Amino acid sequence: MLAALLAPFRRTPPEAKASRTAGLVALFSAGRPRWTPRDYASLAREGFAKNAIAYRAVRLIGEAASALPLVLMAGREEMETHPLLDLLRRPNPRLTGSAFMEAVCCHLLVAGNAYVEAVAVDGRLRELHLLRPDRMRVVPGPDGWPEAFDYTLGGQSVRIPQESVVQGAEVPAILHLSSFNPLDDHYGFAPLEAAAQALDLHNAASAWNKALIDNAARPSGALVYGGSGALTDEQFERLKGELEASFQGAVNAGRPLLLEGGLDWRPLSLSPKDMDFEAARNSAAREIALAIGVPPLLLGIPGDNTYANYAEANRALWRQSVVPMVRRVCDALSLWLGPAYGAGLALAPDLDQIEALSAERTELWTRIGAADFLTDQEKRAAVGYGER
């Protein structure tokens, strides 16, 4: 029964490799764009542009990733010069290699997705261009997986088919990198989305603090009318206008308030201390940093004793966040662009150039050097070097 239902959607020849669940994916969304299931602009605006903790955490990982040199391996041999390395050093006239890597990593952190377009001239790769995630839409094909991407800007859309742009090699036009998402077949899950509640709390605490300063840096109070009857509408509006013009704002802090006509000022008992303002704000900041993958100690968030010192926290940043992300991007670029230059090429980060990991490298060299049962060639291989 299920096979008969899905038969019209199966266009893959029987001998071709395909998942048996692909027909279900195709039945769900064949041939039409899948829209991003979140508001990327809001995440970027509230979580990156307006929040100092999220901004610094994203930039910290992005800048560290951009400073990590890459090596190209052909089997076990390191290639010092190669057209692929030249392309990555200067992907296009607007971007350097470090800016390109930083942008890819930041897109993954803010949007959960990153898109790179390959441009070829006469069948040869010439440039790589980054495309904004909020403008890209996945178009599933008959087998349920992307056969094209729609790029939309200013109400106009351009469809980019996933056809090879290189003669004689399988290099699709678009590379789509996505973070793991347990609830979507095509789009990744952004770390900022996981920290959305903490972002709202931290932003609200900052706005509340700003409003407190704007209102003379003290709790609100109540004006109690002790006369007979009630204030007229004209008296009420006049009193309200005088309070806003003469007593609100930091420049008016401490000005005496002259009351007349039976009015009495009674301050409210609510205070910033009662609200535990700083503790809630720091807790939200810590959640944001942890969701993105940055030790809170590196962001100056007080009250975090997870790491013994700054050097240990910095090493954790590289080991747990920066290196895994760069390796993932390198693997994706190798599989995507490698066929254009021949089989067996692999990009990898040069971990020997990371100063924060120098203590680990020294310890490894000492341990391997003391192993008398290893030959010099075996020791070189154990620490990642080829034969002399």
C-alpha positions as CSV (number, residue, x, y, z in Angstrom):
1,M,0.0,0.0,0.0
2,L,2.8,2.4,1.0
3,A,4.8,1.5,-2.1
4,A,1.8,2.1,-4.4
5,L,1.3,5.5,-2.8
6,L,4.9,6.6,-3.2
7,A,5.3,5.1,-6.7
8,P,4.6,8.4,-8.6
9,F,7.4,10.1,-6.6
10,R,10.1,7.6,-7.2
11,R,12.0,8.6,-10.3
12,T,15.4,7.2,-9.3
13,P,16.4,4.2,-11.4
14,P,16.3,0.9,-9.4
15,E,20.0,0.4,-9.6
16,A,20.9,3.8,-8.2
17,K,21.7,4.2,-4.5
18,A,19.0,6.0,-2.5
19,S,17.5,5.9,0.9
20,R,14.2,4.0,1.3
21,T,12.9,6.9,3.3
22,A,13.6,9.4,0.5
23,G,10.1,9.0,-1.0
24,L,8.5,10.1,2.2
25,V,10.6,13.3,2.2
26,A,9.8,13.9,-1.4
27,L,6.1,13.4,-0.7
28,F,6.3,16.0,2.1
29,S,8.0,18.8,0.1
30,A,8.9,17.9,-3.5
31,G,9.7,20.7,-5.9
32,R,8.9,23.7,-3.7
33,P,11.1,25.8,-1.4
34,R,11.3,25.0,2.3
35,W,11.3,28.3,4.2
36,T,13.6,28.8,7.1
37,P,11.6,27.9,10.3
38,R,12.7,30.9,12.3
39,D,13.2,34.6,11.9
40,Y,16.9,35.0,11.1
41,A,16.7,38.7,11.1
42,S,15.4,38.8,14.7
43,L,18.1,36.4,15.9
44,A,20.8,38.5,14.2
45,R,19.3,41.7,15.5
46,E,18.4,40.7,19.1
47,G,21.2,38.1,19.6
48,F,24.1,39.7,17.8
49,A,23.6,43.4,17.1
50,K,22.0,44.2,20.5
51,N,23.6,41.8,22.9
52,A,27.2,42.4,23.9
53,I,27.7,38.9,25.3
54,A,26.4,37.1,22.2
55,Y,28.3,39.5,19.9
56,R,31.6,38.9,21.6
57,A,31.1,35.2,21.9
58,V,30.4,34.8,18.2
59,R,33.2,37.1,17.2
60,L,35.6,35.3,19.5
61,I,35.0,32.0,17.8
62,G,34.9,33.5,14.3
63,E,38.2,35.5,14.8
64,A,40.0,32.5,16.3
65,A,38.8,30.3,13.4
66,S,40.0,32.9,10.8
67,A,43.5,33.0,12.4
68,L,44.0,29.2,12.2
69,P,46.2,28.3,9.2
70,L,45.0,25.5,6.9
71,V,47.2,22.7,5.4
72,L,46.3,20.7,2.3
73,M,47.2,17.0,2.4
74,A,47.5,14.7,-0.6
75,G,47.5,11.4,1.1
76,R,50.3,11.8,3.8
77,E,52.1,14.5,1.9
78,E,51.6,18.2,2.7
79,M,51.1,20.4,-0.3
80,E,52.8,23.8,0.2
81,T,51.5,25.2,-3.1
82,H,48.3,24.3,-4.9
83,P,45.5,26.0,-6.8
84,L,43.0,25.1,-4.1
85,L,45.1,26.8,-1.5
86,D,45.4,29.9,-3.7
87,L,41.6,29.9,-4.1
88,L,41.0,29.7,-0.4
89,R,43.6,32.5,0.3
90,R,41.6,34.8,-2.0
91,P,38.1,33.4,-2.5
92,N,36.9,36.5,-4.4
93,P,38.0,40.2,-4.9
94,R,36.0,41.3,-1.8
95,L,37.2,38.7,0.7
96,T,40.5,37.4,2.0
97,G,40.8,33.8,3.2
98,S,40.6,34.7,6.9
99,A,37.5,36.9,6.4
100,F,35.9,34.1,4.4
101,M,36.5,31.5,7.2
102,E,35.3,34.0,9.9
103,A,32.1,34.7,8.0
104,V,31.3,31.0,7.4
105,C,31.7,30.2,11.1
106,C,29.7,33.3,12.2
107,H,26.9,32.3,9.9
108,L,26.8,28.9,11.4
109,L,26.7,30.3,14.9
110,V,24.0,33.0,14.2
111,A,21.8,31.2,11.7
112,G,22.8,27.5,12.0
113,N,23.4,27.5,8.2
114,A,26.1,28.8,5.8
115,Y,26.0,28.8,2.0
116,V,28.9,29.1,-0.4
117,E,28.6,29.5,-4.1
118,A,31.2,28.3,-6.5
119,V,31.8,30.4,-9.7
120,A,33.6,28.8,-12.6
121,V,34.9,30.3,-15.9
122,D,35.4,28.0,-18.8
123,G,34.7,25.0,-16.5
124,R,37.4,26.0,-14.0
125,L,36.9,27.2,-10.5
126,R,37.6,30.9,-10.1
127,E,35.8,32.3,-7.1
128,L,33.9,31.4,-3.9
129,H,31.1,33.7,-2.7
130,L,29.2,33.7,0.6
131,L,25.4,34.0,0.4
132,R,23.3,35.3,3.3
133,P,21.4,32.5,5.0
134,D,18.1,34.4,5.3
135,R,18.0,34.8,1.5
136,M,18.5,31.1,0.7
137,R,15.7,28.6,0.4
138,V,16.2,24.8,-0.1
139,V,14.3,23.3,-3.1
140,P,13.9,19.5,-2.5
141,G,14.1,17.3,-5.6
142,P,12.2,14.1,-6.5
143,D,14.4,12.1,-4.1
144,G,13.6,14.5,-1.2
145,W,17.0,16.1,-1.0
146,P,18.1,19.5,-2.4
147,E,18.2,19.8,-6.2
148,A,18.3,23.6,-6.2
149,F,18.4,26.7,-4.0
150,D,16.3,29.9,-4.4
151,Y,18.1,33.2,-3.6
152,T,15.6,36.0,-2.9
153,L,16.4,39.7,-2.7
154,G,14.1,42.7,-3.1
155,G,11.1,40.5,-4.1
156,Q,13.0,38.9,-6.9
157,S,14.2,35.3,-6.8
158,V,16.9,33.4,-8.7
159,R,17.0,29.6,-8.7
160,I,20.5,28.0,-8.6
161,P,20.4,24.4,-9.6
162,Q,22.7,21.9,-8.0
163,E,24.5,21.1,-11.2
164,S,28.3,20.8,-11.5
165,V,30.1,24.0,-12.4
166,V,33.4,22.2,-13.3
167,Q,33.9,20.2,-16.5
168,G,34.7,16.6,-15.9
169,A,34.1,16.7,-12.1
170,E,31.1,16.7,-9.7
171,V,31.2,20.1,-8.0
172,P,27.7,21.4,-7.2
173,A,27.1,25.1,-7.4
174,I,26.2,25.5,-3.8
175,L,27.8,24.2,-0.6
176,H,25.3,24.1,2.3
177,L,26.8,23.7,5.7
178,S,24.3,23.3,8.6
179,S,24.4,22.6,12.3
180,F,22.7,19.5,13.6
181,N,19.0,19.9,13.9
182,P,16.8,17.1,15.3
183,L,13.6,18.6,13.9
184,D,14.4,19.6,10.3
185,D,15.6,17.7,7.3
186,H,17.3,20.6,5.6
187,Y,18.1,23.5,7.9
188,G,20.5,23.7,10.8
189,F,19.7,24.7,14.4
190,A,21.4,28.0,15.5
191,P,23.1,28.2,18.9
192,L,21.5,31.6,19.3
193,E,18.1,30.0,19.0
194,A,18.9,27.7,21.9
195,A,19.8,30.8,24.0
196,A,16.7,32.8,22.9
197,Q,15.2,32.9,26.4
198,A,18.5,33.9,28.0
199,L,19.0,36.6,25.3
200,D,15.5,38.0,26.0
201,L,16.2,38.1,29.8
202,H,19.6,39.7,29.3
203,N,18.3,42.3,26.9
204,A,15.3,43.0,29.1
205,A,17.6,43.4,32.2
206,S,19.7,45.9,30.2
207,A,16.6,47.8,29.1
208,W,15.3,47.9,32.7
209,N,18.6,49.2,33.9
210,K,18.6,51.9,31.3
211,A,15.0,52.9,32.2
212,L,16.0,53.0,35.8
213,I,18.7,55.5,35.1
214,D,16.3,57.5,32.8
215,N,13.9,57.7,35.7
216,A,16.4,59.3,38.2
217,A,17.9,55.9,39.2
218,R,15.4,55.2,41.9
219,P,12.2,53.1,42.2
220,S,9.0,54.5,41.0
221,G,6.5,55.9,43.5
222,A,2.9,57.0,43.8
223,L,1.4,60.5,44.1
224,V,-1.5,60.3,46.5
225,Y,-4.2,63.0,46.4
226,G,-5.4,63.7,49.9
227,G,-8.0,66.4,49.0
228,S,-11.7,66.0,48.6
229,G,-12.9,64.7,45.3
230,A,-10.5,64.0,42.4
231,L,-8.2,65.8,40.1
232,T,-9.7,67.1,37.0
233,D,-8.5,65.9,33.6
234,E,-6.7,69.2,33.1
235,Q,-5.0,69.1,36.5
236,F,-4.0,65.5,35.9
237,E,-2.4,66.2,32.5
238,R,-0.6,69.3,33.8
239,L,0.9,67.3,36.7
240,K,2.0,64.5,34.5
241,G,3.6,66.8,32.0
242,E,5.5,68.7,34.8
243,L,6.8,65.4,36.2
244,E,8.1,64.1,32.8
245,A,9.7,67.4,31.9
246,S,11.3,68.4,35.2
247,F,12.0,65.3,37.2
248,Q,12.6,62.4,34.8
249,G,16.0,61.5,33.5
250,A,19.5,61.3,34.9
251,V,20.1,65.1,34.6
252,N,17.2,65.7,36.9
253,A,18.2,63.2,39.6
254,G,17.9,64.6,43.1
255,R,15.8,67.6,42.2
256,P,13.3,68.5,45.0
257,L,9.7,67.9,44.2
258,L,7.3,70.7,45.3
259,L,3.8,69.3,46.0
260,E,0.6,71.3,46.4
261,G,-3.1,70.8,46.7
262,G,-3.1,67.8,49.0
263,L,-0.6,65.7,47.0
264,D,1.7,63.3,48.8
265,W,4.7,61.3,47.4
266,R,5.0,57.7,48.6
267,P,7.9,55.7,47.1
268,L,7.3,52.0,46.3
269,S,9.4,49.5,48.3
270,L,10.5,47.5,45.2
271,S,14.3,47.9,44.7
272,P,17.0,46.5,42.4
273,K,18.3,44.5,45.3
274,D,14.9,42.9,45.9
275,M,14.8,41.9,42.3
276,D,18.3,40.3,42.5
277,F,19.0,42.2,39.3
278,E,22.8,41.5,38.8
279,A,22.5,37.8,39.6
280,A,19.7,37.2,37.1
281,R,21.7,39.2,34.5
282,N,24.9,37.3,35.0
283,S,23.1,34.0,34.9
284,A,21.5,34.9,31.6
285,A,24.9,36.0,30.2
286,R,26.4,32.6,31.3
287,E,23.7,30.7,29.5
288,I,24.3,32.7,26.3
289,A,28.1,32.0,26.4
290,L,27.7,28.3,27.1
291,A,25.1,27.9,24.3
292,I,27.5,29.4,21.8
293,G,30.5,27.5,23.1
294,V,32.6,30.1,24.9
295,P,33.8,29.7,28.5
296,P,32.2,32.5,30.5
297,L,35.5,33.3,32.1
298,L,36.8,34.6,28.8
299,L,33.9,37.1,28.6
300,G,34.5,38.5,32.1
301,I,31.3,37.1,33.5
302,P,31.7,37.0,37.3
303,G,30.9,34.1,39.5
304,D,32.1,31.4,37.2
305,N,34.7,29.0,38.7
306,T,34.6,26.2,36.2
307,Y,38.2,26.8,35.0
308,A,41.2,27.2,37.2
309,N,42.7,30.0,35.2
310,Y,42.4,32.0,31.9
311,A,44.8,29.8,30.0
312,E,42.8,26.7,30.8
313,A,39.6,28.4,29.7
314,N,41.3,29.6,26.5
315,R,42.5,26.0,25.8
316,A,38.9,24.7,26.3
317,L,37.7,27.3,23.8
318,W,40.0,26.0,21.1
319,R,39.6,22.3,21.8
320,Q,35.8,22.3,22.3
321,S,34.6,25.0,19.9
322,V,37.1,26.5,17.4
323,V,39.0,23.4,16.2
324,P,35.9,21.2,15.8
325,M,34.1,23.9,13.8
326,V,37.1,24.6,11.5
327,R,37.6,20.8,10.9
328,R,34.0,20.5,9.9
329,V,34.3,23.4,7.5
330,C,37.5,22.0,6.1
331,D,35.9,18.5,5.6
332,A,33.0,20.1,3.8
333,L,35.2,22.2,1.5
334,S,37.5,19.2,0.8
335,L,34.6,17.0,-0.3
336,W,33.0,19.8,-2.3
337,L,36.0,21.2,-4.1
338,G,38.4,18.3,-4.1
339,P,37.0,16.6,-7.2
340,A,37.9,19.7,-9.3
341,Y,41.6,19.1,-8.5
342,G,41.8,15.3,-8.3
343,A,41.1,12.7,-5.7
344,G,42.8,12.3,-2.3
345,L,43.0,16.0,-1.3
346,A,42.0,16.9,2.2
347,L,42.1,20.3,4.1
348,A,42.9,20.4,7.8
349,P,43.7,23.0,10.4
350,D,47.4,23.3,11.3
351,L,47.1,22.6,15.1
352,D,50.9,23.2,15.5
353,Q,50.3,26.9,14.9
354,I,47.8,27.3,17.9
355,E,49.7,29.0,20.7
356,A,47.0,28.1,23.2
357,L,47.7,24.4,22.6
358,S,51.5,24.7,22.8
359,A,51.5,23.1,26.3
360,E,49.7,20.0,25.0
361,R,52.1,19.8,22.0
362,T,55.1,20.0,24.2
363,E,53.8,17.3,26.4
364,L,53.1,15.1,23.4
365,W,56.6,15.6,22.0
366,T,58.2,14.8,25.4
367,R,56.2,11.6,25.7
368,I,56.9,10.4,22.2
369,G,60.5,11.4,22.4
370,A,61.0,9.3,25.5
371,A,59.5,6.2,23.8
372,D,62.7,4.2,23.1
373,F,60.7,1.4,21.3
374,L,59.8,3.8,18.4
375,T,62.0,4.6,15.5
376,D,62.6,8.2,14.4
377,Q,60.1,7.7,11.5
378,E,57.5,6.3,13.8
379,K,57.9,9.2,16.2
380,R,57.5,11.7,13.3
381,A,54.4,9.9,12.2
382,A,53.0,9.9,15.8
383,V,53.3,13.7,16.1
384,G,51.8,14.3,12.6
385,Y,54.9,14.8,10.5
386,G,55.7,12.9,7.3
387,E,58.9,11.1,6.4
388,R,62.2,13.0,6.0
